[in-house]
Amino acid sequence: MAYSLAGKLVVGISSRALFDEGSELVFQREGIDGFHEHEAAREHVPMSPGPFAPFLLALKRIQDRFPEGKSPIRTALVTARGAPAHRRVVNMLRAWGVRRDETFFLGGIEKAPVLAALRPHIFFGAVGARPPGKGTTDHLRRRCAVVGGDLRATGCHAAEVAG
């Protein structure tokens, strides 16, 4: 039986929007291997909250008012991270007590197909632009607000919410 999203607010979130840019800077400086080593060595070291962490924590407070599966909000973490860097994100979200309805660790593959299937009403993307061609938000242009990320390519007709 398919799960109905009727009457639900679907929120997509990138890990780069939730946490500070420290890990991203390691990736840019040392590449994927250095990034994986850095994250694996710090699996249990908390990351500093990023610009949209307060919003996620506010959503959590709303979700906490409802039994699991009954919340009017569905959250999906959609991140380019993969093993072993995923552990740090999972540990942080567990520490914050955040309920995730879906989690996608994509290991560097395009987010666009996942987001197109997920169809979030709002997507909290990476803060700071990615090079053109990484179109993680192109498919959102007709139905959502995009927060953060590279808004130039979205054409999203809903309100563009500043972070």
N, C-alpha and C positions, 0 to 999 in steps of 0.2 A: 504494500500500500504506500503510495507516495505521500510525502509530508506536505501539507498545505501551508503556504506563506500568506494566505489571505488574512488581512488585518494585522500583519506583522510589519514592524519597521526593521529592515535588514541593513545592518551596518557592517561594512568591510573596513578592515584596518591593516595597515602595513606595519611590520615591526619597527621600521625606520621612523615612523610617526610616533611610536610609543616610547622609544628610548632615545637617549642622547646620541650624538654622532660619534662617540668614541670608537665603537667597533667599526663603523663605516670608514673612519679615518685610517684605522689599521688595515682594512681591506684595500683602500686606495694606495696606501704606502707600501704594503708588503704582499699584496695579491691574495689569491684565494687560499693558498697553503698557509701563509702567515696568519691570515684571518682565522682559519680553522684551528691552528695551534693556539692562538690568543684566546679564542672562545672556549676551547676544550679545557685550557688551563684555568679558566675563570668560570667554569660551569656553575659554581655555587656563589660566585661573587655578584651581588646585585648591580644592575645597571642603573644609571641615573635616569629618572623619568624624562621623556621628551615632551614636545609641545602639546601633544594631544592626549597624554596620559590622564590629565584631570578630567577630560571628557569621558574617557573610557571608565574611569572610576565613578563618575556620575551615572553612567549607564548601569554600572554594577549595582549601585544603590537602588535603582529602579528594578532591576532584575531580582534583587534580593527580596523584594516585596511579593514575589510570585513563586509558587512551587516550580521546580525544574520542569521544563516543557510547557509551562503555561504563561511565560512572560510574553508581553506584546513586542519585545525586542529580541531579535536574533543577531548574534555577533559572530563574525567570521574573521579569523586572523589569516591573512594571505601574505606570505612572506617569501622572498627569494632565498631565504636561509634553507639549509639542508643539514644533514648529519655531518659533523657532530655539533655544529653551531646551534641547532634547534634546542638543545637541552637548556641552554641559558635562558632562552625566551620562555620555555615551559616553566622553568623554576621561578622566574619572575612573576608570571601571571598567576601561578599557584600561590606564591607569597602574597600577592595582592588580593587573592580570593576571587579573581575574575572568572566568570563562567563563560566558556566559549562553546558555541553551538557547532561550529565547524572550524577546523584548523588545517591550513594547507601549507606545508613546507615544500617549496617547489625546487629547491636545490639549484637555483639559478635559471630555471626555464621561465618563459614568458608568463606573466600573470594574466594577460588579457583573456585567454580562453576560460580560465577559472572564474574571473570576474564577470565575463559574459554569461556564463551559466548561473552564477550566483545572483546576478542582477541586484546589487545592493542599491538602496535608496540614497545612501551617502557612503563615500569612501574616503578614509583618512589615509592619504598617500604619503610617500616619502617627502620629507621637507628638503627642498633643494631640487633643482631640475636634473633629470637624467638626460643623456644625449638623445636627440631625435631618433626614432626608430625603436625605442623601448616601449612604445605605446601602451602602457598598462591601463590608461584611462580612456583611450579612443572610443571604446564600445559603450562608455557611460554617457555619451554626449546627449542622449535624448531623454534621460529619465532621472538623473541624480544630481546631487550637489557633490562637488569634488573639493576636498579640503587638503591643502598642501600639495606637494608634488608639482609637476610641470603642467600648469593650467593652460599653456599656450595651445596645446594640441587637443584639448578636450572638446571645446565647442559646446559644453554642457549648457543647455538652455535654462536649467534650474539655477537657483542662486548659487553663485560662487562664494563660498564662505571663507573669509580670511582667517588665518590661524593666528 
